[in-house]
Amino acid sequence: MAFSVVTVSDQDDFITKLETFLSANGWTTELTATADGTGFRLHMSITGTSTAFGGTSTDLHFAFRSSFGENIFGITISGVSGTNTNGCSIVGSDGFSGIGDAWDAQTPNPSQLPGVEGGASRMHQSFLTPGQRVLFFQTLDPTQVVVVNEFEPGKYNWMMFGEVRKVSAFTGGQVHGASWSFESNQIWFGVSQREFFNFYRRTATRRNSSLRIDDALRVQKWLAPEVSGVQSVIRGMSFIGGRGGYLQANTPNTFDGTPILFPFHIYQTVAANLRQPTGYVDHFRSVNIRDLDPETILTLGTEDWQVFPWREKKAVQSGDDNTGTGIEPGFAVKRTP
């Protein structure tokens, strides 16, 4: 496992320090931080460590792009007033095809859909002022990297990439996600977005998490989060919150009202209202931080976990219980084995 805390001066400095952290922890640089548009692009890879169900490990390829108020996807989304990005975006693929291809179009099978803002994860509104803190975490078996950015005092963004712990046999398992944002001046914090693999997305092309899956039957590329009311596509979702708070409502705990450090499980839709589990992100988990301060370290047995708010603590948002007696969504990242 690896852990590091750095400060960054801007988006490009973040890309450079991300490359330094990954290179020091087993990743291969396919393309070092290179100027692209207003920012840098970076391509990194590593052989995954998950061999669940007798399968072979998967090569993980991820592309990163910093930007300064740039529409890096070159499109406008219907109903969205702006698509410029400040921060860092990430796209996955099955390989690295070279600098001749766009950062988000590496072949084969990039998670980014051509011509839409569909498969990239964006850690948005980050690194806009010098001196912001960034925490890097990496765990193995399976390989998972979590990046946490304190973009204002007490306010956090996150980005995760790596592989899921599989609970069924399929090819793939690469996954990436980041703090949700709608447009250039927003960070969305609706009830549906307090999950790694959110159960709802605004339109068919806007999502912020993707899972690579090829089960040879239904899904052969990247699994997208669910779209409300759309039944014609294969979708995924995580089942900790959602309408009615399925797990929160049915797994009470005297510590905080929800399971302590509950992993983000990902399901794929196989038919209307029928879903089958694919895997879970086990080193990046949900936790209620009502009674915890941001960045508190919890020790459970031999493991240390560091907790963060799902953006900021005690933020008054629609659907929140801010009476001091309810759920305050947060996440925890594993620091030590």
C-alpha positions, 0 to 999 in steps of 0.5 A: 500500500502507498500513501502520500500528501502533497500540495499543488500549484495548479492543474498541471502541477497536479498531473505532474505529481500524480505521475510521480506518485504512480511511477513510484508505486508500480505504474508504467508511464506510457506518455509522460505529462505532455502539453495538450490544449490548455493543460497536460495529458498523461497516460499510465498503465499497470497490470492489475492484481485481481484474479477472481474466479480463476481469471487472469489479471487485467492490464489497466490503462488510464488517460488523464487530462488537466484543463483550465476552463476548456471544453475538452470534449468539444461538445455542448450537452443539451440543457447544460449552459456550460461544459468547460472543465477546470481540474482533471478528467480521466478516461479508461481503455484496453490499451495505449495507441499513442500520442497520435490519438486524442487523449480520450480516444485511446484504442481499443475500447475507450470508456469515452464515447465519440462525440459525447461527454459520456465516459469520462470522470471529472474531478471538477473545480479543483486546483484553482488556487495555489497550495491546495492539498492532495492526498494519494492512496493506493491499495493492491489486491485489487489495485485501486487508487484514490485521490482526494483534493481539499479544494477549499478548507473543509471541502473535498473532491475525489477521483478513483481508478483501478479495478473492482473486486469481482463477484462474478466471472467476466473479462475486464473490471477496470473502473474509474469515477470522480466527484460529480459535476454538471457544468463549469461552475457547478459541483452537483451534490444531489441525493443520487450522487452520493455514491461511487457508481451513482444510481441516476444520471441526468441524461443518457450521455452524462455520467461520471463513473464507468466499469469495463465489463465483457460478459460475452452476452450483454455487455462488451464495453463499458457499463454506465450508471443507470438512467432514470426511466430508460430501459433500453440499455444495459446499466449499472448502479450501486445499492447503498442509497437511492430512492428509499435508501435501500441499504440504509433503511434495512441495515441499522447500526448503533454506531451511525445508522448505516453499516460501518465502511460499506463497500460500493457494490456495482450491479448490472441491469439484466432485465427490467427491475432485475440486476445482478452483482458484478463487483465492488470497490472495497478500499473506497467505502461509504460512511456516515460522518455525522459524529466524525471530523473530516480526515479522522482516521478510524482503526478497525482491527489492523486497518486504518481508514481515513474519512472525508465528507461527500464534499463538505460536512453540514452542508445544507442540501436538498434531501439532507438531514441537518438536524444533527440526528440523521445521515451525513454522507461521507466516504472512507479510504483505506490507508494501511493493510 
